[in-house]
């Protein structure tokens, strides 16, 4: 839930348009996670753990990987990494996120949003 959505929720609660139960349920349902059916994406992991969610591609379909990657891209200001990726995974992601990159040797898909990550990765 972004700031605007949270403010709308609080305003509606304050105005008496939603019940205590609805308010509580809305807050519990939106604790930084997004359920997209086949995966529960942790958008706030970087705030809690110091490093954002990483997609583990093995065992997922190309479409699932592309959907997860796209959801992270749309809602995150963090770098996106997908490990154990294949060229086919990359092609599926590229259809949804045009800026995604693939490193065949590392088998990783990445979308660099923060340049600090480039410095960290290049020092390894």
C-alpha positions as CSV (number, residue, x, y, z in Angstrom):
1,X,0.0,0.0,0.0
2,X,1.5,3.3,-1.0
3,X,1.2,6.6,1.0
4,X,-1.8,7.8,-1.0
5,X,-3.7,4.6,-0.5
6,X,-2.9,4.6,3.2
7,X,-4.0,8.2,3.6
8,X,-7.3,7.4,1.7
9,X,-7.8,4.5,4.0
10,X,-7.2,6.6,7.1
11,X,-9.5,9.4,5.8
12,X,-12.3,6.9,5.1
13,X,-11.9,5.4,8.6
14,X,-11.9,8.8,10.2
15,X,-15.0,9.8,8.3
16,X,-16.7,6.6,9.5
17,X,-17.0,5.1,6.0
18,X,-15.2,1.9,7.0
19,X,-15.5,-0.2,10.1
20,X,-12.8,-1.1,12.6
21,X,-12.7,-4.6,11.2
22,X,-12.2,-3.4,7.6
23,X,-9.5,-1.0,8.7
24,X,-7.6,-3.7,10.6
25,X,-8.0,-6.2,7.8
26,X,-6.7,-3.6,5.2
27,X,-3.6,-2.9,7.3
28,X,-2.9,-6.6,7.9
29,X,-3.3,-7.4,4.2
30,X,-0.9,-4.7,3.1
31,X,2.2,-5.1,5.1
32,X,4.6,-4.8,2.2
33,X,3.5,-8.0,0.6
34,X,1.7,-8.5,-2.7
35,X,0.0,-11.8,-3.4
36,X,-0.2,-12.5,-7.1
37,X,-1.6,-16.0,-6.8
38,X,1.4,-18.2,-7.4
39,X,3.8,-16.0,-5.4
40,X,3.8,-13.6,-2.5
41,X,6.1,-10.7,-3.3
42,X,7.9,-9.0,-0.5
43,X,8.2,-5.4,-1.6
44,X,9.5,-4.2,1.8
45,X,12.2,-6.8,2.3
46,X,15.0,-4.2,1.7
47,X,13.7,-2.1,4.6
48,X,13.6,-5.0,7.0
49,X,16.7,-7.0,5.8
50,X,18.9,-4.5,4.0
51,X,18.6,-6.3,0.7
52,X,15.6,-6.5,-1.7
53,X,13.7,-9.6,-2.7
54,X,15.6,-12.0,-5.1
55,X,13.7,-14.1,-7.6
56,X,14.9,-17.8,-7.6
57,X,14.0,-18.8,-11.2
58,X,14.5,-22.6,-10.9
59,X,11.2,-24.3,-10.7
60,X,9.2,-21.3,-12.0
61,X,7.7,-20.9,-15.5
62,X,8.9,-18.2,-17.8
63,X,5.5,-16.4,-17.3
64,X,5.8,-16.6,-13.5
65,X,9.3,-15.1,-13.6
66,X,8.3,-12.3,-15.9
67,X,5.2,-11.5,-13.8
68,X,7.2,-11.4,-10.5
69,X,10.0,-9.3,-12.2
70,X,7.4,-6.9,-13.6
71,X,5.6,-6.5,-10.3
72,X,8.9,-5.8,-8.5
73,X,9.9,-3.3,-11.3
74,X,6.6,-1.4,-11.1
75,X,6.6,-1.1,-7.3
76,X,10.2,-0.9,-6.3
77,X,13.0,1.7,-6.1
78,X,15.5,-1.2,-5.5
79,X,17.6,-3.2,-7.8
80,X,16.0,-6.4,-9.1
81,X,17.9,-9.7,-9.3
82,X,16.7,-13.1,-10.5
83,X,19.1,-16.0,-10.0
84,X,19.4,-19.3,-11.8
85,X,17.9,-17.7,-14.9
86,X,18.0,-19.0,-18.5
87,X,18.0,-17.2,-21.8
88,X,14.3,-18.2,-22.2
89,X,13.5,-16.6,-18.8
90,X,15.2,-13.4,-19.9
91,X,13.2,-13.3,-23.2
92,X,10.0,-13.6,-21.2
93,X,11.1,-10.9,-18.7
94,X,12.3,-8.6,-21.6
95,X,8.7,-8.6,-23.0
96,X,7.5,-6.9,-19.8
97,X,10.6,-5.0,-18.6
98,X,12.5,-3.6,-21.5
99,X,15.5,-2.5,-19.4
100,X,16.2,-5.9,-17.9
101,X,19.7,-7.3,-18.5
102,X,20.9,-10.9,-18.6
103,X,24.3,-12.2,-17.6
104,X,24.6,-15.7,-19.2
105,X,27.7,-16.7,-17.2
106,X,26.2,-15.7,-13.9
107,X,22.7,-16.9,-14.9
108,X,21.2,-13.7,-13.5
109,X,18.6,-11.3,-14.7
110,X,19.0,-7.8,-13.3
111,X,17.5,-4.4,-13.5
112,X,19.8,-1.8,-12.0
113,X,17.9,1.0,-10.4
114,X,20.5,2.1,-7.9
115,X,24.0,2.7,-9.1
116,X,25.4,1.7,-5.7
117,X,24.7,-1.9,-6.7
118,X,26.8,-1.6,-9.8
119,X,29.8,-0.7,-7.6
120,X,29.1,-3.6,-5.2
121,X,28.7,-6.2,-8.0
122,X,31.8,-5.0,-9.9
123,X,34.0,-5.2,-6.8
124,X,33.1,-8.9,-6.3
